[in-house]
Every structure is written in C-alpha cells, then in structure tokens.
C-alpha cells in the first residue's frame, strides 16, 4: 500500500534555510569610524569572527590603511587594535535566512537597530559600508548627519577589483573629507 503522506516526498530544496543571527557590534564610546558589512558569511559565523574567511581581504586592507599588522594578530587583539584606532565594526543585517555566503542569497533580512547609535557612540563621525549590499543604507546614514563612504567589498566574491584598487578607496576611511 502506497502512503499518501506528502511529507514523504519532500526534498531538501523544499526546506527553508534556518534563520541565522549575526555577530555583536564591536564599538565603544570612542568610536569615530564605523565599518558596516552586510551579514557574516558561513566561515565567519562558524568562527564567530568578523571577516573570518581566509580569502576575505578585510583585515589585510585595514592593516595597510592603519599601518598595523592586524592579519598576524589573534582575533581578540585585532578587535582591540581597531577600537584603539577608534574604529568599530558591525553589520547592517541582524538576522536573515541564507544558503551559502553570498549577499544575493540573503532572504528575510532583519536590519540592526541603529537608532541608539549616536548615544552609544557620541564621537561617531563617519560610517563606511563594506560593499554594495550594506551601502544601500548609505543615504539614511548621510541624512542622519554622518559622513559616509561606500567601499568596494573586501569579499573574495569581489574578484573584479584588485587589492591595490580596493586599497585606493579603503585608504579614504581614515582621511577627512
């Protein structure tokens, strides 16, 4: 006798990906520059580290911008070095559904609450966006009175930009406008 239970024919493609939660912000009252990504990739979520994929150029770019070897430091020391340079890191998306690590696969995104940002970081002046996905919020931050800069993504998926070309734009993070 054949079963009429439709769940017996479900395939993995019919199952929604699990909801994912991003990482806590890295910032303090001295933060003057905030780097906003979109949402951590699978490697970053697994490691519970911002930009944890070994091919991501985030730490290499910031090492060049700040003239500090962040790449060789253990992760907690990287974060301390950023904060010591008045730089914070966070993502625009707090939670979402996604298969893989591509921003284009993000579904049902829930944005972080940025309303209390000025109170949490009273010295914050500039918000920089790591790539086009996070850069979609650039206008809202500009309207809120922040200097803004949309950066070329540090992701390995952004292979059309050379490291040198990315660094030209990333160097503007710490320069006044």
Buried (B, 14 or more C-beta within 10 A) or exposed (E): EEEEEEEEEEEEEEEEEEEBBBBEBBBEEBBBBBBBBBBBBBBBBEBEBBBBBEEBBBBBBBBBBBEBEBEEBEBEEBBEBBBEBBBBBBBBBBBBBBEEBBBEEBEEBEEBEBEEBEEBBEEBBBBBBBBBBBBEBBEBBEEEEBBBBBBBBBBEBBEEBEEEEBBEBBEBBBEEE
